[in-house]
Amino acid sequence: MKKRSRLSPQLEANCLLLSANVSYENAARDLHKLTGIYVDHSTQQRLVHRQEFAELEVGETITELSIDGGKARLRTEKGQASEWRDYKAVTLNKQTCAAFFQENDKLLASVNAQLLADPVTCLGDGHPGVWNLMADIATTSQRREILDWYHLKENLHKVGGSNKRLQDVETSLWRGNIDSAIAAFADWDNPQVTNFIAHIPLVMEG
């Protein structure tokens, strides 16, 4: 037991685990159901806020990294619409991960403090918020920016239209024929096409 604490290390770990997945109120409820022990929501919150999380550190040259984003739901007063806020997560060398809630500057500072290879491969899903962050990592010549194939196909099929055209474009991209892929949309001017074509050059770096 920690000094001046009524919670065992295991119980505290369980509180933190539940609070990472649900609201503090629901964490208190779930803990009571699972263990028969009640730890109120305010205590759940204090446990989280007093934690000291280690700085992002790998200890070796970073040859690849990826950034992704998501939304966290903030609880509001009953009857009011939910509020959603952005967070970003980064993975270094497929082994070290960290998430930053509305702290893009801290994410960039943490990544740029690492020893980055030249080139360093930067993988993203095509969202502007991700690539805006990538633009401030290392230098332009140092970054090898890659849009992953899964999200490339996802963005392609958001365009809609003829399945044959989409299949032809997908085949062209798979073969690295970027000009042919872009030419397939020459007669079609809409926001989805413009957005998709803006992503395509990233694939060339792969």
C-alpha positions in Angstrom: 0.0 0.0 0.0 1.2 3.5 -0.8 1.6 5.9 2.1 -1.8 7.6 3.0 -3.6 5.5 0.5 -6.6 3.3 1.0 -6.3 1.7 -2.4 -4.1 -1.3 -3.1 -1.8 -1.1 -6.2 -4.0 -3.6 -8.0 -7.2 -1.8 -7.2 -5.6 1.5 -8.3 -4.4 -0.1 -11.6 -8.0 -1.4 -12.2 -9.4 2.1 -11.7 -6.9 3.6 -14.2 -7.7 0.8 -16.7 -11.4 1.4 -16.5 -11.0 5.2 -16.6 -9.0 5.0 -19.8 -12.0 3.4 -21.6 -15.1 5.0 -20.1 -16.1 8.1 -18.1 -15.1 8.4 -14.4 -18.7 7.8 -13.4 -19.0 4.6 -15.5 -15.6 3.5 -14.2 -16.9 3.7 -10.6 -20.0 1.8 -11.6 -18.1 -0.9 -13.5 -15.5 -1.4 -10.8 -18.3 -1.9 -8.2 -19.9 -4.5 -10.4 -16.6 -6.3 -11.0 -15.1 -6.3 -7.6 -17.8 -5.2 -5.1 -15.7 -2.2 -4.1 -16.9 1.3 -4.7 -14.5 4.0 -5.6 -16.4 7.2 -6.4 -15.9 9.1 -9.7 -14.1 12.0 -8.2 -11.5 9.6 -6.8 -11.2 8.0 -10.2 -10.4 11.4 -11.7 -7.8 12.3 -9.0 -6.0 9.0 -9.6 -5.7 9.8 -13.3 -4.6 13.4 -12.8 -1.9 12.6 -10.3 -0.2 10.1 -12.6 3.2 10.9 -14.1 3.5 9.7 -17.6 7.0 9.1 -19.0 8.2 11.3 -21.9 8.2 9.7 -25.3 11.6 8.1 -25.8 12.8 5.2 -27.9 16.5 5.1 -27.4 17.4 4.3 -31.0 17.2 6.0 -34.4 13.7 6.5 -35.6 13.4 5.1 -39.1 9.7 5.1 -39.4 6.7 6.8 -37.7 3.0 7.1 -38.1 0.5 9.6 -36.9 -3.3 9.0 -36.7 -6.1 11.0 -35.2 -9.4 10.4 -33.5 -12.2 12.0 -31.5 -12.8 12.0 -27.8 -16.3 12.6 -26.5 -16.6 15.1 -23.7 -19.6 14.7 -21.4 -22.0 17.6 -21.3 -25.0 18.5 -19.1 -28.0 16.2 -19.5 -30.0 17.3 -22.5 -27.1 19.1 -24.2 -25.4 17.8 -27.4 -22.2 15.9 -27.0 -18.9 17.7 -27.6 -16.1 16.0 -29.5 -12.4 17.0 -29.4 -9.5 15.9 -31.5 -6.5 13.9 -30.3 -3.5 12.6 -32.2 -1.5 9.5 -31.6 2.1 8.7 -32.8 3.9 5.4 -33.2 7.7 5.3 -33.5 9.5 2.3 -35.0 6.3 0.2 -34.5 7.0 -0.1 -30.8 6.5 3.1 -28.9 3.2 4.8 -28.9 1.8 8.0 -27.3 -1.4 10.0 -27.6 -1.8 13.7 -27.2 -5.2 15.4 -26.4 -5.2 18.8 -28.1 -1.5 19.0 -27.6 -0.1 19.0 -31.2 2.9 21.2 -30.2 3.8 18.7 -27.5 3.6 15.8 -30.0 5.8 17.6 -32.4 8.4 18.5 -29.8 8.5 14.9 -28.5 9.0 13.5 -32.0 11.6 16.0 -33.1 13.5 15.4 -29.9 14.2 11.9 -31.1 17.1 10.9 -33.3 15.4 10.8 -36.7 16.9 8.8 -39.6 17.5 10.4 -43.0 15.2 9.5 -44.6 12.6 8.9 -42.0 9.4 7.2 -43.3 6.2 9.0 -42.3 3.0 7.0 -42.7 -0.4 8.7 -42.6 -4.0 8.2 -43.5 -4.5 11.3 -45.8 -6.3 13.5 -43.3 -5.1 17.1 -43.6 -4.7 17.3 -39.8 -2.2 14.5 -39.9 -0.1 15.9 -42.8 -0.1 19.3 -41.3 1.7 17.8 -38.4 4.0 15.7 -40.6 5.1 19.0 -42.3 6.7 20.1 -39.0 8.7 16.9 -38.4 12.3 16.8 -39.5 12.9 18.5 -42.8 11.1 18.3 -46.2 14.1 16.5 -47.8 14.4 14.1 -44.8 10.8 12.9 -44.8 9.6 10.0 -47.0 5.8 10.6 -46.8 3.6 7.6 -47.5 -0.2 7.3 -47.6 -1.0 3.8 -46.6 -2.8 1.6 -49.3 -5.8 0.8 -47.1 -6.7 4.5 -46.7 -5.8 5.3 -50.3 -8.4 2.7 -51.5 -10.9 4.1 -48.9 -10.4 7.6 -50.2 -10.8 6.3 -53.8 -14.1 4.6 -53.2 -15.4 7.8 -51.5 -15.3 9.4 -54.9 -18.1 7.1 -56.1 -19.2 6.7 -59.7 -18.5 3.9 -62.1 -17.1 0.7 -60.4 -15.1 0.0 -63.6 -13.4 3.5 -63.4 -12.6 3.0 -59.7 -11.2 -0.5 -60.5 -9.1 0.9 -63.3 -7.7 3.7 -61.1 -7.0 1.2 -58.3 -5.0 -0.9 -60.8 -3.1 2.1 -62.1 -2.2 3.1 -58.5 -1.1 -0.4 -57.6 1.3 -0.4 -60.6 2.6 3.0 -59.8 1.0 4.7 -62.8 0.0 7.9 -61.2 -0.5 9.9 -64.4 -3.0 7.3 -65.7 -4.9 7.3 -62.3 -5.3 11.1 -62.4 -6.2 11.1 -66.1 -9.1 8.8 -65.4 -10.8 11.7 -63.6 -10.1 14.4 -66.2 -13.7 14.8 -67.2 -15.1 14.8 -63.6 -14.9 17.9 -61.5 -16.2 17.5 -57.9 -14.8 18.0 -54.4 -14.3 14.3 -53.8 -12.2 13.9 -56.9 -10.1 17.0 -56.0 -9.5 15.7 -52.5 -8.5 12.3 -53.8 -6.1 13.6 -56.4 -4.5 15.8 -53.7 -3.6 12.6 -51.9 -2.1 10.7 -54.8 1.3 12.3 -55.0 2.1 11.0 -51.5 2.1 7.5 -52.8 5.0 8.3 -55.2 7.3 8.5 -52.2 6.5 4.8 -51.4 
